[in-house]
Amino acid sequence: MIKVVVSVDKNGDYKSIEFSGHALFADYGNDIVCAAVSILALNTLNSIEALCGDEFNAIDNAAKGYLKAEFKGKLSEKADLLMKSLMLGLDGISHEYGKKFITILRQEV
């Protein structure tokens, strides 16, 4: 199962997002849940960096299905919108395929 942990502050501002695990929906190379989550995550973070200029520290280990981004400050309006879009997409995947394959935890830090 893919576990997504989204950390926000008391104002609801994004502080970090962490992805871990594999969906195990299908065999390696055919797992559409894993592929969808990976594409959404990578595209969002690449877009935040390239199009918005917001900075974050990233840690990744593709073999273990791990990616974490810690934002260096309050996100710009554009980056915040991209994160909201990411969450909409992840929630849609969770709704469509179920919590057996992806779980999303939101926490205040």
Jmol script that loads the backbone (N, CA, C; Angstrom):
load data "model"
ATOM      1  N   MET A   1       0.830  -1.177   0.000  1.00  0.00           N
ATOM      2  CA  MET A   1       0.000   0.000   0.000  1.00  0.00           C
ATOM      3  C   MET A   1       0.878   1.246   0.000  1.00  0.00           C
ATOM      4  N   ILE A   2       0.422   2.266  -0.715  1.00  0.00           N
ATOM      5  CA  ILE A   2       1.093   3.563  -0.697  1.00  0.00           C
ATOM      6  C   ILE A   2       0.516   4.359   0.465  1.00  0.00           C
ATOM      7  N   LYS A   3       1.401   4.921   1.258  1.00  0.00           N
ATOM      8  CA  LYS A   3       0.993   5.785   2.366  1.00  0.00           C
ATOM      9  C   LYS A   3       1.450   7.201   2.032  1.00  0.00           C
ATOM     10  N   VAL A   4       0.505   8.132   2.093  1.00  0.00           N
ATOM     11  CA  VAL A   4       0.808   9.538   1.840  1.00  0.00           C
ATOM     12  C   VAL A   4       0.552  10.284   3.140  1.00  0.00           C
ATOM     13  N   VAL A   5       1.547  11.028   3.609  1.00  0.00           N
ATOM     14  CA  VAL A   5       1.396  11.836   4.810  1.00  0.00           C
ATOM     15  C   VAL A   5       1.600  13.295   4.418  1.00  0.00           C
ATOM     16  N   VAL A   6       0.556  14.084   4.619  1.00  0.00           N
ATOM     17  CA  VAL A   6       0.591  15.504   4.298  1.00  0.00           C
ATOM     18  C   VAL A   6       0.604  16.271   5.616  1.00  0.00           C
ATOM     19  N   SER A   7       1.613  17.094   5.797  1.00  0.00           N
ATOM     20  CA  SER A   7       1.728  17.888   7.016  1.00  0.00           C
ATOM     21  C   SER A   7       1.420  19.343   6.717  1.00  0.00           C
ATOM     22  N   VAL A   8       0.560  19.920   7.543  1.00  0.00           N
ATOM     23  CA  VAL A   8       0.185  21.327   7.430  1.00  0.00           C
ATOM     24  C   VAL A   8       0.365  21.997   8.788  1.00  0.00           C
ATOM     25  N   ASP A   9       0.499  23.320   8.788  1.00  0.00           N
ATOM     26  CA  ASP A   9       0.568  24.036  10.057  1.00  0.00           C
ATOM     27  C   ASP A   9      -0.844  24.400  10.521  1.00  0.00           C
ATOM     28  N   LYS A  10      -0.936  25.125  11.615  1.00  0.00           N
ATOM     29  CA  LYS A  10      -2.251  25.457  12.191  1.00  0.00           C
ATOM     30  C   LYS A  10      -3.106  26.316  11.268  1.00  0.00           C
ATOM     31  N   ASN A  11      -2.466  26.976  10.292  1.00  0.00           N
ATOM     32  CA  ASN A  11      -3.199  27.798   9.323  1.00  0.00           C
ATOM     33  C   ASN A  11      -3.592  27.010   8.074  1.00  0.00           C
ATOM     34  N   GLY A  12      -3.206  25.736   8.028  1.00  0.00           N
ATOM     35  CA  GLY A  12      -3.508  24.912   6.865  1.00  0.00           C
ATOM     36  C   GLY A  12      -2.484  25.017   5.748  1.00  0.00           C
ATOM     37  N   ASP A  13      -1.363  25.706   6.018  1.00  0.00           N
ATOM     38  CA  ASP A  13      -0.310  25.842   5.013  1.00  0.00           C
ATOM     39  C   ASP A  13       0.515  24.557   4.944  1.00  0.00           C
ATOM     40  N   TYR A  14       0.801  24.109   3.738  1.00  0.00           N
ATOM     41  CA  TYR A  14       1.556  22.874   3.541  1.00  0.00           C
ATOM     42  C   TYR A  14       2.986  23.022   4.049  1.00  0.00           C
ATOM     43  N   LYS A  15       3.436  22.034   4.821  1.00  0.00           N
ATOM     44  CA  LYS A  15       4.804  22.010   5.336  1.00  0.00           C
ATOM     45  C   LYS A  15       5.623  20.911   4.661  1.00  0.00           C
ATOM     46  N   SER A  16       4.983  19.750   4.416  1.00  0.00           N
ATOM     47  CA  SER A  16       5.684  18.652   3.756  1.00  0.00           C
ATOM     48  C   SER A  16       4.673  17.648   3.205  1.00  0.00           C
ATOM     49  N   ILE A  17       5.181  16.792   2.329  1.00  0.00           N
ATOM     50  CA  ILE A  17       4.399  15.665   1.835  1.00  0.00           C
ATOM     51  C   ILE A  17       5.360  14.497   1.677  1.00  0.00           C
ATOM     52  N   GLU A  18       4.892  13.330   2.089  1.00  0.00           N
ATOM     53  CA  GLU A  18       5.737  12.132   2.089  1.00  0.00           C
ATOM     54  C   GLU A  18       4.957  10.960   1.492  1.00  0.00           C
ATOM     55  N   PHE A  19       5.591  10.265   0.572  1.00  0.00           N
ATOM     56  CA  PHE A  19       5.017   9.080  -0.066  1.00  0.00           C
ATOM     57  C   PHE A  19       5.897   7.892   0.283  1.00  0.00           C
ATOM     58  N   SER A  20       5.286   6.781   0.677  1.00  0.00           N
ATOM     59  CA  SER A  20       6.079   5.586   0.947  1.00  0.00           C
ATOM     60  C   SER A  20       5.296   4.337   0.567  1.00  0.00           C
ATOM     61  N   GLY A  21       6.038   3.359   0.087  1.00  0.00           N
ATOM     62  CA  GLY A  21       5.456   2.070  -0.251  1.00  0.00           C
ATOM     63  C   GLY A  21       5.037   1.952  -1.702  1.00  0.00           C
ATOM     64  N   HIS A  22       4.527   0.775  -2.015  1.00  0.00           N
ATOM     65  CA  HIS A  22       4.038   0.465  -3.354  1.00  0.00           C
ATOM     66  C   HIS A  22       2.577   0.035  -3.243  1.00  0.00           C
ATOM     67  N   ALA A  23       1.799   0.338  -4.244  1.00  0.00           N
ATOM     68  CA  ALA A  23       0.368   0.034  -4.203  1.00  0.00           C
ATOM     69  C   ALA A  23       0.096  -1.466  -4.230  1.00  0.00           C
ATOM     70  N   LEU A  24       0.890  -2.212  -4.988  1.00  0.00           N
ATOM     71  CA  LEU A  24       0.692  -3.657  -5.153  1.00  0.00           C
ATOM     72  C   LEU A  24      -0.676  -3.973  -5.763  1.00  0.00           C
ATOM     73  N   PHE A  25      -1.142  -3.070  -6.609  1.00  0.00           N
ATOM     74  CA  PHE A  25      -2.403  -3.272  -7.338  1.00  0.00           C
ATOM     75  C   PHE A  25      -2.219  -4.329  -8.427  1.00  0.00           C
ATOM     76  N   ALA A  26      -1.023  -4.336  -9.045  1.00  0.00           N
ATOM     77  CA  ALA A  26      -0.699  -5.283 -10.108  1.00  0.00           C
ATOM     78  C   ALA A  26       0.809  -5.522 -10.082  1.00  0.00           C
ATOM     79  N   ASP A  27       1.277  -6.425 -10.932  1.00  0.00           N
ATOM     80  CA  ASP A  27       2.697  -6.726 -11.017  1.00  0.00           C
ATOM     81  C   ASP A  27       3.482  -5.480 -11.407  1.00  0.00           C
ATOM     82  N   TYR A  28       4.753  -5.462 -11.029  1.00  0.00           N
ATOM     83  CA  TYR A  28       5.650  -4.367 -11.358  1.00  0.00           C
ATOM     84  C   TYR A  28       5.592  -4.095 -12.870  1.00  0.00           C
ATOM     85  N   GLY A  29       5.477  -2.845 -13.220  1.00  0.00           N
ATOM     86  CA  GLY A  29       5.387  -2.457 -14.620  1.00  0.00           C
ATOM     87  C   GLY A  29       3.959  -2.365 -15.135  1.00  0.00           C
ATOM     88  N   ASN A  30       3.027  -2.931 -14.385  1.00  0.00           N
ATOM     89  CA  ASN A  30       1.612  -2.897 -14.770  1.00  0.00           C
ATOM     90  C   ASN A  30       0.730  -2.265 -13.700  1.00  0.00           C
ATOM     91  N   ASP A  31       1.358  -1.727 -12.669  1.00  0.00           N
ATOM     92  CA  ASP A  31       0.612  -1.189 -11.528  1.00  0.00           C
ATOM     93  C   ASP A  31       0.168   0.249 -11.830  1.00  0.00           C
ATOM     94  N   ILE A  32      -1.074   0.392 -12.273  1.00  0.00           N
ATOM     95  CA  ILE A  32      -1.572   1.714 -12.667  1.00  0.00           C
ATOM     96  C   ILE A  32      -1.770   2.644 -11.475  1.00  0.00           C
ATOM     97  N   VAL A  33      -2.030   2.091 -10.293  1.00  0.00           N
ATOM     98  CA  VAL A  33      -2.192   2.932  -9.103  1.00  0.00           C
ATOM     99  C   VAL A  33      -0.848   3.548  -8.738  1.00  0.00           C
ATOM    100  N   CYS A  34       0.186   2.722  -8.711  1.00  0.00           N
ATOM    101  CA  CYS A  34       1.528   3.218  -8.394  1.00  0.00           C
ATOM    102  C   CYS A  34       1.975   4.255  -9.431  1.00  0.00           C
ATOM    103  N   ALA A  35       1.721   3.960 -10.689  1.00  0.00           N
ATOM    104  CA  ALA A  35       2.111   4.882 -11.758  1.00  0.00           C
ATOM    105  C   ALA A  35       1.383   6.216 -11.631  1.00  0.00           C
ATOM    106  N   ALA A  36       0.095   6.167 -11.355  1.00  0.00           N
ATOM    107  CA  ALA A  36      -0.694   7.400 -11.235  1.00  0.00           C
ATOM    108  C   ALA A  36      -0.197   8.266 -10.085  1.00  0.00           C
ATOM    109  N   VAL A  37       0.047   7.653  -8.941  1.00  0.00           N
ATOM    110  CA  VAL A  37       0.526   8.404  -7.775  1.00  0.00           C
ATOM    111  C   VAL A  37       1.912   8.981  -8.062  1.00  0.00           C
ATOM    112  N   SER A  38       2.778   8.184  -8.656  1.00  0.00           N
ATOM    113  CA  SER A  38       4.132   8.647  -8.963  1.00  0.00           C
ATOM    114  C   SER A  38       4.114   9.840  -9.917  1.00  0.00           C
ATOM    115  N   ILE A  39       3.322   9.749 -10.953  1.00  0.00           N
ATOM    116  CA  ILE A  39       3.236  10.838 -11.932  1.00  0.00           C
ATOM    117  C   ILE A  39       2.696  12.108 -11.290  1.00  0.00           C
ATOM    118  N   LEU A  40       1.623  11.972 -10.510  1.00  0.00           N
ATOM    119  CA  LEU A  40       1.062  13.149  -9.839  1.00  0.00           C
ATOM    120  C   LEU A  40       2.095  13.791  -8.913  1.00  0.00           C
ATOM    121  N   ALA A  41       2.763  12.978  -8.110  1.00  0.00           N
ATOM    122  CA  ALA A  41       3.726  13.498  -7.137  1.00  0.00           C
ATOM    123  C   ALA A  41       4.894  14.199  -7.829  1.00  0.00           C
ATOM    124  N   LEU A  42       5.516  13.510  -8.765  1.00  0.00           N
ATOM    125  CA  LEU A  42       6.691  14.077  -9.436  1.00  0.00           C
ATOM    126  C   LEU A  42       6.341  15.309 -10.259  1.00  0.00           C
ATOM    127  N   ASN A  43       5.244  15.252 -10.979  1.00  0.00           N
ATOM    128  CA  ASN A  43       4.857  16.408 -11.789  1.00  0.00           C
ATOM    129  C   ASN A  43       4.538  17.617 -10.910  1.00  0.00           C
ATOM    130  N   THR A  44       3.860  17.389  -9.800  1.00  0.00           N
ATOM    131  CA  THR A  44       3.529  18.506  -8.901  1.00  0.00           C
ATOM    132  C   THR A  44       4.795  19.142  -8.344  1.00  0.00           C
ATOM    133  N   LEU A  45       5.708  18.325  -7.835  1.00  0.00           N
ATOM    134  CA  LEU A  45       6.928  18.882  -7.246  1.00  0.00           C
ATOM    135  C   LEU A  45       7.802  19.552  -8.302  1.00  0.00           C
ATOM    136  N   ASN A  46       7.907  18.946  -9.481  1.00  0.00           N
ATOM    137  CA  ASN A  46       8.663  19.587 -10.566  1.00  0.00           C
ATOM    138  C   ASN A  46       8.026  20.914 -10.963  1.00  0.00           C
ATOM    139  N   SER A  47       6.706  20.968 -10.996  1.00  0.00           N
ATOM    140  CA  SER A  47       5.996  22.196 -11.357  1.00  0.00           C
ATOM    141  C   SER A  47       6.168  23.272 -10.296  1.00  0.00           C
ATOM    142  N   ILE A  48       6.106  22.881  -9.042  1.00  0.00           N
ATOM    143  CA  ILE A  48       6.306  23.854  -7.954  1.00  0.00           C
ATOM    144  C   ILE A  48       7.682  24.487  -8.079  1.00  0.00           C
ATOM    145  N   GLU A  49       8.677  23.669  -8.368  1.00  0.00           N
ATOM    146  CA  GLU A  49      10.037  24.173  -8.480  1.00  0.00           C
ATOM    147  C   GLU A  49      10.233  25.016  -9.746  1.00  0.00           C
ATOM    148  N   ALA A  50       9.816  24.496 -10.885  1.00  0.00           N
ATOM    149  CA  ALA A  50      10.092  25.152 -12.169  1.00  0.00           C
ATOM    150  C   ALA A  50       9.176  26.325 -12.483  1.00  0.00           C
ATOM    151  N   LEU A  51       7.902  26.210 -12.123  1.00  0.00           N
ATOM    152  CA  LEU A  51       6.938  27.233 -12.514  1.00  0.00           C
ATOM    153  C   LEU A  51       6.649  28.258 -11.421  1.00  0.00           C
ATOM    154  N   CYS A  52       6.840  27.855 -10.178  1.00  0.00           N
ATOM    155  CA  CYS A  52       6.503  28.748  -9.062  1.00  0.00           C
ATOM    156  C   CYS A  52       7.739  29.318  -8.372  1.00  0.00           C
ATOM    157  N   GLY A  53       8.854  28.614  -8.481  1.00  0.00           N
ATOM    158  CA  GLY A  53      10.081  29.072  -7.831  1.00  0.00           C
ATOM    159  C   GLY A  53      10.141  28.787  -6.342  1.00  0.00           C
ATOM    160  N   ASP A  54       9.158  28.075  -5.815  1.00  0.00           N
ATOM    161  CA  ASP A  54       9.186  27.720  -4.394  1.00  0.00           C
ATOM    162  C   ASP A  54      10.263  26.665  -4.164  1.00  0.00           C
ATOM    163  N   GLU A  55      10.864  26.711  -2.986  1.00  0.00           N
ATOM    164  CA  GLU A  55      11.956  25.800  -2.682  1.00  0.00           C
ATOM    165  C   GLU A  55      11.541  24.747  -1.672  1.00  0.00           C
ATOM    166  N   PHE A  56      12.135  23.566  -1.817  1.00  0.00           N
ATOM    167  CA  PHE A  56      11.901  22.479  -0.874  1.00  0.00           C
ATOM    168  C   PHE A  56      13.111  21.558  -0.888  1.00  0.00           C
ATOM    169  N   ASN A  57      13.262  20.814   0.184  1.00  0.00           N
ATOM    170  CA  ASN A  57      14.263  19.756   0.260  1.00  0.00           C
ATOM    171  C   ASN A  57      13.561  18.458  -0.068  1.00  0.00           C
ATOM    172  N   ALA A  58      14.183  17.662  -0.928  1.00  0.00           N
ATOM    173  CA  ALA A  58      13.573  16.397  -1.327  1.00  0.00           C
ATOM    174  C   ALA A  58      14.502  15.237  -0.995  1.00  0.00           C
ATOM    175  N   ILE A  59      13.886  14.148  -0.587  1.00  0.00           N
ATOM    176  CA  ILE A  59      14.575  12.882  -0.339  1.00  0.00           C
ATOM    177  C   ILE A  59      13.815  11.839  -1.131  1.00  0.00           C
ATOM    178  N   ASP A  60      14.544  11.015  -1.888  1.00  0.00           N
ATOM    179  CA  ASP A  60      13.838   9.971  -2.631  1.00  0.00           C
ATOM    180  C   ASP A  60      14.630   8.672  -2.667  1.00  0.00           C
ATOM    181  N   ASN A  61      13.887   7.594  -2.823  1.00  0.00           N
ATOM    182  CA  ASN A  61      14.447   6.267  -3.016  1.00  0.00           C
ATOM    183  C   ASN A  61      13.421   5.502  -3.841  1.00  0.00           C
ATOM    184  N   ALA A  62      13.597   5.545  -5.155  1.00  0.00           N
ATOM    185  CA  ALA A  62      12.615   4.953  -6.069  1.00  0.00           C
ATOM    186  C   ALA A  62      12.415   3.464  -5.823  1.00  0.00           C
ATOM    187  N   ALA A  63      13.483   2.745  -5.524  1.00  0.00           N
ATOM    188  CA  ALA A  63      13.370   1.300  -5.306  1.00  0.00           C
ATOM    189  C   ALA A  63      12.454   0.971  -4.132  1.00  0.00           C
ATOM    190  N   LYS A  64      12.490   1.816  -3.123  1.00  0.00           N
ATOM    191  CA  LYS A  64      11.648   1.588  -1.943  1.00  0.00           C
ATOM    192  C   LYS A  64      10.309   2.316  -2.035  1.00  0.00           C
ATOM    193  N   GLY A  65      10.105   3.042  -3.134  1.00  0.00           N
ATOM    194  CA  GLY A  65       8.861   3.776  -3.284  1.00  0.00           C
ATOM    195  C   GLY A  65       8.752   4.906  -2.283  1.00  0.00           C
ATOM    196  N   TYR A  66       9.836   5.659  -2.105  1.00  0.00           N
ATOM    197  CA  TYR A  66       9.850   6.714  -1.089  1.00  0.00           C
ATOM    198  C   TYR A  66      10.180   8.060  -1.717  1.00  0.00           C
ATOM    199  N   LEU A  67       9.397   9.066  -1.342  1.00  0.00           N
ATOM    200  CA  LEU A  67       9.636  10.443  -1.754  1.00  0.00           C
ATOM    201  C   LEU A  67       9.099  11.368  -0.672  1.00  0.00           C
ATOM    202  N   LYS A  68       9.918  12.307  -0.259  1.00  0.00           N
ATOM    203  CA  LYS A  68       9.473  13.302   0.723  1.00  0.00           C
ATOM    204  C   LYS A  68       9.964  14.668   0.286  1.00  0.00           C
ATOM    205  N   ALA A  69       9.071  15.654   0.379  1.00  0.00           N
ATOM    206  CA  ALA A  69       9.422  17.045   0.106  1.00  0.00           C
ATOM    207  C   ALA A  69       9.060  17.867   1.335  1.00  0.00           C
ATOM    208  N   GLU A  70      10.042  18.609   1.834  1.00  0.00           N
ATOM    209  CA  GLU A  70       9.830  19.524   2.957  1.00  0.00           C
ATOM    210  C   GLU A  70       9.964  20.938   2.423  1.00  0.00           C
ATOM    211  N   PHE A  71       8.886  21.701   2.492  1.00  0.00           N
ATOM    212  CA  PHE A  71       8.876  23.046   1.938  1.00  0.00           C
ATOM    213  C   PHE A  71       9.644  23.992   2.851  1.00  0.00           C
ATOM    214  N   LYS A  72      10.439  24.880   2.239  1.00  0.00           N
ATOM    215  CA  LYS A  72      11.327  25.760   3.007  1.00  0.00           C
ATOM    216  C   LYS A  72      10.604  26.947   3.623  1.00  0.00           C
ATOM    217  N   GLY A  73       9.426  27.235   3.167  1.00  0.00           N
ATOM    218  CA  GLY A  73       8.666  28.350   3.713  1.00  0.00           C
ATOM    219  C   GLY A  73       7.229  28.231   3.271  1.00  0.00           C
ATOM    220  N   LYS A  74       6.471  29.272   3.529  1.00  0.00           N
ATOM    221  CA  LYS A  74       5.076  29.282   3.078  1.00  0.00           C
ATOM    222  C   LYS A  74       5.050  29.252   1.554  1.00  0.00           C
ATOM    223  N   LEU A  75       4.218  28.383   1.009  1.00  0.00           N
ATOM    224  CA  LEU A  75       4.130  28.264  -0.441  1.00  0.00           C
ATOM    225  C   LEU A  75       3.447  29.477  -1.062  1.00  0.00           C
ATOM    226  N   SER A  76       3.867  29.796  -2.262  1.00  0.00           N
ATOM    227  CA  SER A  76       3.203  30.851  -3.024  1.00  0.00           C
ATOM    228  C   SER A  76       1.785  30.402  -3.352  1.00  0.00           C
ATOM    229  N   GLU A  77       0.958  31.335  -3.797  1.00  0.00           N
ATOM    230  CA  GLU A  77      -0.428  30.992  -4.153  1.00  0.00           C
ATOM    231  C   GLU A  77      -0.471  29.934  -5.248  1.00  0.00           C
ATOM    232  N   LYS A  78       0.421  30.070  -6.232  1.00  0.00           N
ATOM    233  CA  LYS A  78       0.441  29.103  -7.335  1.00  0.00           C
ATOM    234  C   LYS A  78       0.845  27.715  -6.850  1.00  0.00           C
ATOM    235  N   ALA A  79       1.866  27.654  -6.011  1.00  0.00           N
ATOM    236  CA  ALA A  79       2.322  26.363  -5.489  1.00  0.00           C
ATOM    237  C   ALA A  79       1.252  25.743  -4.588  1.00  0.00           C
ATOM    238  N   ASP A  80       0.581  26.570  -3.810  1.00  0.00           N
ATOM    239  CA  ASP A  80      -0.506  26.081  -2.956  1.00  0.00           C
ATOM    240  C   ASP A  80      -1.617  25.470  -3.813  1.00  0.00           C
ATOM    241  N   LEU A  81      -1.940  26.127  -4.913  1.00  0.00           N
ATOM    242  CA  LEU A  81      -2.953  25.600  -5.827  1.00  0.00           C
ATOM    243  C   LEU A  81      -2.506  24.259  -6.419  1.00  0.00           C
ATOM    244  N   LEU A  82      -1.231  24.151  -6.775  1.00  0.00           N
ATOM    245  CA  LEU A  82      -0.719  22.887  -7.293  1.00  0.00           C
ATOM    246  C   LEU A  82      -0.821  21.777  -6.247  1.00  0.00           C
ATOM    247  N   MET A  83      -0.537  22.094  -4.996  1.00  0.00           N
ATOM    248  CA  MET A  83      -0.667  21.092  -3.929  1.00  0.00           C
ATOM    249  C   MET A  83      -2.128  20.686  -3.735  1.00  0.00           C
ATOM    250  N   LYS A  84      -3.032  21.640  -3.813  1.00  0.00           N
ATOM    251  CA  LYS A  84      -4.458  21.314  -3.707  1.00  0.00           C
ATOM    252  C   LYS A  84      -4.885  20.419  -4.867  1.00  0.00           C
ATOM    253  N   SER A  85      -4.348  20.675  -6.048  1.00  0.00           N
ATOM    254  CA  SER A  85      -4.635  19.835  -7.203  1.00  0.00           C
ATOM    255  C   SER A  85      -4.089  18.424  -6.999  1.00  0.00           C
ATOM    256  N   LEU A  86      -2.881  18.330  -6.460  1.00  0.00           N
ATOM    257  CA  LEU A  86      -2.299  17.025  -6.146  1.00  0.00           C
ATOM    258  C   LEU A  86      -3.196  16.263  -5.186  1.00  0.00           C
ATOM    259  N   MET A  87      -3.654  16.933  -4.137  1.00  0.00           N
ATOM    260  CA  MET A  87      -4.502  16.267  -3.145  1.00  0.00           C
ATOM    261  C   MET A  87      -5.833  15.827  -3.761  1.00  0.00           C
ATOM    262  N   LEU A  88      -6.377  16.630  -4.648  1.00  0.00           N
ATOM    263  CA  LEU A  88      -7.608  16.258  -5.351  1.00  0.00           C
ATOM    264  C   LEU A  88      -7.376  14.976  -6.159  1.00  0.00           C
ATOM    265  N   GLY A  89      -6.262  14.913  -6.863  1.00  0.00           N
ATOM    266  CA  GLY A  89      -5.929  13.730  -7.642  1.00  0.00           C
ATOM    267  C   GLY A  89      -5.712  12.503  -6.777  1.00  0.00           C
ATOM    268  N   LEU A  90      -4.982  12.665  -5.666  1.00  0.00           N
ATOM    269  CA  LEU A  90      -4.737  11.537  -4.767  1.00  0.00           C
ATOM    270  C   LEU A  90      -6.035  11.050  -4.129  1.00  0.00           C
ATOM    271  N   ASP A  91      -6.881  11.993  -3.724  1.00  0.00           N
ATOM    272  CA  ASP A  91      -8.180  11.606  -3.154  1.00  0.00           C
ATOM    273  C   ASP A  91      -9.014  10.853  -4.183  1.00  0.00           C
ATOM    274  N   GLY A  92      -8.946  11.267  -5.452  1.00  0.00           N
ATOM    275  CA  GLY A  92      -9.672  10.581  -6.509  1.00  0.00           C
ATOM    276  C   GLY A  92      -9.180   9.155  -6.704  1.00  0.00           C
ATOM    277  N   ILE A  93      -7.867   8.959  -6.663  1.00  0.00           N
ATOM    278  CA  ILE A  93      -7.299   7.612  -6.789  1.00  0.00           C
ATOM    279  C   ILE A  93      -7.736   6.756  -5.612  1.00  0.00           C
ATOM    280  N   SER A  94      -7.693   7.320  -4.412  1.00  0.00           N
ATOM    281  CA  SER A  94      -8.109   6.582  -3.218  1.00  0.00           C
ATOM    282  C   SER A  94      -9.576   6.182  -3.305  1.00  0.00           C
ATOM    283  N   HIS A  95     -10.403   7.097  -3.774  1.00  0.00           N
ATOM    284  CA  HIS A  95     -11.835   6.819  -3.904  1.00  0.00           C
ATOM    285  C   HIS A  95     -12.088   5.745  -4.961  1.00  0.00           C
ATOM    286  N   GLU A  96     -11.374   5.821  -6.062  1.00  0.00           N
ATOM    287  CA  GLU A  96     -11.584   4.886  -7.175  1.00  0.00           C
ATOM    288  C   GLU A  96     -11.058   3.483  -6.879  1.00  0.00           C
ATOM    289  N   TYR A  97      -9.867   3.403  -6.247  1.00  0.00           N
ATOM    290  CA  TYR A  97      -9.225   2.098  -6.076  1.00  0.00           C
ATOM    291  C   TYR A  97      -9.259   1.582  -4.643  1.00  0.00           C
ATOM    292  N   GLY A  98      -9.506   2.450  -3.685  1.00  0.00           N
ATOM    293  CA  GLY A  98      -9.684   2.016  -2.313  1.00  0.00           C
ATOM    294  C   GLY A  98      -8.460   2.149  -1.427  1.00  0.00           C
ATOM    295  N   LYS A  99      -8.739   2.154  -0.137  1.00  0.00           N
ATOM    296  CA  LYS A  99      -7.706   2.327   0.875  1.00  0.00           C
ATOM    297  C   LYS A  99      -6.786   1.110   0.994  1.00  0.00           C
ATOM    298  N   LYS A 100      -7.141   0.035   0.334  1.00  0.00           N
ATOM    299  CA  LYS A 100      -6.268  -1.141   0.301  1.00  0.00           C
ATOM    300  C   LYS A 100      -4.978  -0.832  -0.451  1.00  0.00           C
ATOM    301  N   PHE A 101      -5.043   0.125  -1.396  1.00  0.00           N
ATOM    302  CA  PHE A 101      -3.895   0.433  -2.235  1.00  0.00           C
ATOM    303  C   PHE A 101      -3.244   1.778  -1.926  1.00  0.00           C
ATOM    304  N   ILE A 102      -4.009   2.717  -1.379  1.00  0.00           N
ATOM    305  CA  ILE A 102      -3.457   4.034  -1.023  1.00  0.00           C
ATOM    306  C   ILE A 102      -4.206   4.584   0.180  1.00  0.00           C
ATOM    307  N   THR A 103      -3.432   5.074   1.124  1.00  0.00           N
ATOM    308  CA  THR A 103      -4.012   5.712   2.304  1.00  0.00           C
ATOM    309  C   THR A 103      -3.415   7.100   2.424  1.00  0.00           C
ATOM    310  N   ILE A 104      -4.234   8.081   2.746  1.00  0.00           N
ATOM    311  CA  ILE A 104      -3.788   9.464   2.836  1.00  0.00           C
ATOM    312  C   ILE A 104      -4.052   9.968   4.256  1.00  0.00           C
ATOM    313  N   LEU A 105      -2.983  10.407   4.906  1.00  0.00           N
ATOM    314  CA  LEU A 105      -3.088  10.941   6.264  1.00  0.00           C
ATOM    315  C   LEU A 105      -2.745  12.426   6.241  1.00  0.00           C
ATOM    316  N   ARG A 106      -3.598  13.206   6.850  1.00  0.00           N
ATOM    317  CA  ARG A 106      -3.337  14.631   6.977  1.00  0.00           C
ATOM    318  C   ARG A 106      -3.058  14.919   8.440  1.00  0.00           C
ATOM    319  N   GLN A 107      -1.967  15.639   8.707  1.00  0.00           N
ATOM    320  CA  GLN A 107      -1.608  15.919  10.095  1.00  0.00           C
ATOM    321  C   GLN A 107      -1.183  17.372  10.264  1.00  0.00           C
ATOM    322  N   GLU A 108      -1.504  17.895  11.418  1.00  0.00           N
ATOM    323  CA  GLU A 108      -1.076  19.255  11.746  1.00  0.00           C
ATOM    324  C   GLU A 108       0.204  19.185  12.539  1.00  0.00           C
ATOM    325  N   VAL A 109       1.166  19.992  12.136  1.00  0.00           N
ATOM    326  CA  VAL A 109       2.462  20.006  12.824  1.00  0.00           C
ATOM    327  C   VAL A 109       2.757  21.387  13.367  1.00  0.00           C
TER     328      VAL A 109
END
end "model"
wireframe off; spacefill off
backbone 0.3
color backbone group
